[in-house]
Amino acid sequence: MANEIQRRNNNLFDNLMNMRDWMNDDFFSGLTPVSDHMKTDVAETDKGYQVKIDMPGFAKKDIHINYANNILSVTGHRDTFADDSDKEGNILHSERSYGQMSRQYRLPDVDRTKVSAHYENGVLTLDLPKLAASEDNDSHIEID
């Protein structure tokens, strides 16, 4: 039985390796990893969170921020752009992206009424104060 399980695992691994070889780098060359967009730093203190998100090239009016159910959602939309690289308007090479990008962050216990946001030089900075601790929010239950 153990040998049969090992043989199946080896076959699965071999199949995955074959698939990887079949999908060479050219297959993925047009795709941009999510990690290249909206790079983020999140810091936490006892009093709150500070989130800094790189969003270069976005207009402030095209950035939307929402906080609900302990989830911070940030979405940015960038319209198409014109780049007249030659007389016919053909683009010879383009790496700038357009469309919609979004990220979500789980940040519990934020006081939504005190959240502030600032956008400057392509960096969105959010300050999210935590709710004040109170005994009403204590979830501990004593056993009789």
C-alpha positions as CSV (number, residue, x, y, z in Angstrom):
1,M,0.0,0.0,0.0
2,A,2.8,2.5,0.9
3,N,4.6,1.7,-2.3
4,E,1.4,2.5,-4.3
5,I,1.0,5.8,-2.6
6,Q,4.6,6.7,-3.2
7,R,4.2,5.7,-6.9
8,R,1.1,8.0,-7.3
9,N,2.9,10.9,-5.6
10,N,5.9,10.4,-7.9
11,N,3.6,10.3,-11.0
12,L,1.9,13.5,-9.8
13,F,5.2,15.2,-9.3
14,D,6.4,14.1,-12.8
15,N,3.2,15.4,-14.4
16,L,3.6,18.7,-12.7
17,M,7.2,19.0,-13.9
18,N,6.2,18.1,-17.4
19,M,3.4,20.8,-17.3
20,R,5.9,23.3,-16.1
21,D,8.3,22.5,-19.0
22,W,5.4,22.8,-21.4
23,M,4.4,26.2,-20.1
24,N,7.8,27.9,-20.7
25,D,8.6,31.5,-19.9
26,D,7.2,32.7,-23.2
27,F,3.7,31.5,-22.1
28,F,3.8,33.8,-19.1
29,S,5.7,36.7,-20.7
30,G,2.6,38.8,-21.2
31,L,1.3,38.4,-17.7
32,T,2.3,40.7,-14.9
33,P,2.3,39.3,-11.4
34,V,-0.1,40.9,-8.9
35,S,2.9,41.6,-6.6
36,D,4.2,44.2,-9.1
37,H,1.1,46.4,-8.5
38,M,0.1,48.3,-5.4
39,K,3.1,47.3,-3.3
40,T,2.2,47.9,0.3
41,D,3.7,48.5,3.7
42,V,1.5,47.9,6.8
43,A,2.5,49.0,10.2
44,E,0.6,48.3,13.5
45,T,0.8,49.9,16.9
46,D,-1.4,49.6,19.9
47,K,-3.4,52.6,18.7
48,G,-3.8,51.7,15.0
49,Y,-2.5,50.8,11.6
50,Q,-0.7,52.8,9.0
51,V,-0.9,51.5,5.4
52,K,1.2,52.9,2.6
53,I,0.4,51.8,-1.0
54,D,2.3,52.6,-4.1
55,M,-0.2,53.8,-6.7
56,P,1.8,55.9,-9.2
57,G,-0.1,57.4,-12.1
58,F,-3.5,57.3,-10.5
59,A,-5.7,60.4,-10.2
60,K,-7.0,60.9,-6.6
61,K,-10.6,60.8,-8.0
62,D,-10.0,57.3,-9.4
63,I,-8.9,55.8,-6.0
64,H,-11.7,54.3,-3.9
65,I,-11.3,53.1,-0.3
66,N,-13.7,51.1,1.7
67,Y,-13.6,49.5,5.1
68,A,-16.2,46.9,6.0
69,N,-16.3,43.6,8.0
70,N,-12.6,44.2,9.2
71,I,-11.5,44.4,5.5
72,L,-9.8,47.4,4.0
73,S,-10.4,47.5,0.2
74,V,-8.5,49.8,-2.0
75,T,-9.3,50.0,-5.7
76,G,-7.7,52.2,-8.4
77,H,-8.9,52.7,-11.9
78,R,-6.7,54.1,-14.7
79,D,-8.2,54.9,-18.1
80,T,-6.4,54.1,-21.4
81,F,-3.7,56.5,-22.4
82,A,-2.4,57.8,-25.7
83,D,1.3,57.4,-26.5
84,D,2.2,58.6,-30.0
85,S,5.6,56.9,-30.4
86,D,5.7,57.4,-34.2
87,K,3.8,59.2,-36.9
88,E,1.1,56.5,-37.2
89,G,0.6,56.4,-33.5
90,N,1.9,52.9,-33.1
91,I,3.3,52.0,-29.8
92,L,6.7,50.4,-30.2
93,H,6.9,49.1,-26.6
94,S,4.6,49.6,-23.6
95,E,4.9,48.4,-20.0
96,R,2.4,50.9,-18.4
97,S,-0.8,49.2,-17.4
98,Y,-4.3,50.5,-17.3
99,G,-7.6,49.3,-16.1
100,Q,-8.6,48.4,-12.5
101,M,-6.4,47.2,-9.7
102,S,-7.5,46.3,-6.2
103,R,-6.1,44.9,-3.0
104,Q,-7.7,43.9,0.3
105,Y,-6.2,43.9,3.8
106,R,-7.6,42.3,6.9
107,L,-7.3,44.9,9.6
108,P,-9.6,44.2,12.6
109,D,-11.1,46.6,15.0
110,V,-10.7,49.9,13.1
111,D,-12.6,53.0,14.1
112,R,-14.1,53.9,10.7
113,T,-15.1,57.3,11.9
114,K,-11.5,58.3,12.4
115,V,-9.8,56.9,9.3
116,S,-7.8,59.4,7.3
117,A,-6.3,59.1,3.8
118,H,-3.6,61.1,2.0
119,Y,-2.3,60.7,-1.6
120,E,0.9,62.4,-2.6
121,N,3.6,61.6,-5.2
122,G,2.0,58.3,-6.1
123,V,1.8,57.0,-2.5
124,L,-1.6,56.5,-0.8
125,T,-1.2,56.7,3.0
126,L,-4.0,55.6,5.3
127,D,-4.1,56.0,9.1
128,L,-6.6,53.6,10.6
129,P,-7.0,54.1,14.4
130,K,-8.2,51.1,16.4
131,L,-11.4,51.1,18.4
132,A,-10.9,52.0,22.0
133,A,-10.9,48.9,24.1
134,S,-14.0,48.7,26.3
135,E,-15.4,46.1,28.6
136,D,-18.5,45.9,26.3
137,N,-16.4,44.3,23.6
138,D,-14.8,41.7,25.9
139,S,-15.7,38.3,24.6
140,H,-14.5,36.4,27.7
141,I,-17.2,34.4,29.5
142,E,-16.7,33.1,33.0
143,I,-17.8,29.6,33.8
144,D,-20.1,29.2,36.9
